[in-house]
Amino acid sequence: MKQHLIKTLRWLAIGMLIVVAAPYVLGKMNFYSASHAETPSVGQAILASVMPSTPPLSYADAVERAAPAVVSVKTTKEISTEMNPFFQDPFFRRFFGVDPDAMEQAPKEQQQGVGSGVIVSTTGHILTNNHVVKGADTVTVTLQDGRTGEAKVIGSDPETDLAVLKVELDKLPSIQLGASKNLRVGDVVLAIGNPFGFDQTVTQGIISATERAGFEMGNLSNLIQTDAAINPGNSGGALIDTLGRLVAINTSIYSRSGGYQGIGFAIPIDQANEIMEQLISGKKISRGWLGVVLQNLNAETRDLLNYKDDEGVYVRATTQGSPAQKAGLLPGDVIRKINNVSVKEVNKTTSLVASLKAGDNYPIEIYRKGDIMTFTVMLGERKAFQEPNSKTKR
């Protein structure tokens, strides 16, 4: 009996011990399981390392810096409307008793235009396109903050399609200038302007190409090509980088329909800034002229000339009485260097000559029948630019 009581008490003690210890043991087991559940697998760790830890990239800061300096440019111009041919007939005038003197005056109407511009200094200087303000009787600019003011055209350069305006307003914002020479194909850019009158519109794209020329754009060369949407009204607006710096002035699109097709062009700010400074100072913009017809070298021409070097452009012809002809250059020559700068492409060669001063002497190195020769050429002045009539919309 006594032994039975002892066994019973022993089992009761073991049971009580189990009851007391169970929560502790189970807690340990749960902690162990939870800790292992929170440890990611190798695949999960790799996925976590490539996933962004911040929200998608935004260009809002760049736009916030640049947009206050982008203005809407509105112009008015009085034009004569066409007179009905009947009113130009003397018999018609006499028969109906119309005063001939009164009919000499064709009816007038106001033509309005809209574009964009960029404030580049707190003194009120604004860069825009020449075609935006050409022939305008009045030019009015509207800022992002709603202020408006009448602007004066300080000067214009049809060759580069640039114009400088001046507006007299207080506390003007201005944009920070970038460096277009540093741009690379694939760089992200933003276009800010007023397409179709929609003020302060921002579009995004990349640099599609640099140093573009041709496309029936007359003498416009060294242009930046972008797929950022540029439409009528964007002309003269800003093309900025992702830091909000001005890298180019939007000027045109290439389009068969008149609308955006992913090919837009802008004037590099390095070139625009140089022209702007000359216009503000009142200096005449003079461009050098050599008087040659050039062609890029190809393999066939190199073999024909027995010319193996990489640089150079081929002279197809020289203009009668031109600086090139007077200096002794001949068709068939290969121009290797101009003013000690190596040349390789026609567009860049033309731009280089244009950047030199008319009336000054410059060395030109050529290849002719196996010999390398150097001539001294006094450049002439390029004739005034005639605007093209093309499919390039502005």
Secondary structure, 3 states (H helix, E strand, C coil): CHHHHHHHHHHHHHHHHHHHHHHHHHHHHHHHHHHHHCCCCHHHHHHHHHCCCCCCCCCHHHHHHHHHHEEEEEEEEEEECCCCHHHHCHHHHHHHCCCHHHHCCCCEEEEEEEEEEEECCCCCEEEECHHHHCCCCEEEEECCCCCEEEEEEEEEECCCCEEEEEECCCCCCCCCECCHHHCCCCCEEEEEECHHHCCCEEEEEEEEEEEECCCCCCCCCCEEEECCCCCCCCCCCEEECCCCCEEEEEEEEECCCCCCCCCEEEEEHHHHHHHHHHHHHCCCCCCEECCEEEEECCHHHHHHHCCCCCCCEEEEEECCCCHHHHHCCCCCCEEEEECCEECCCHHHHHHHHHHCCCCCEEEEEEEECCEEEEEEEECEECCCCCCCCCCEEC
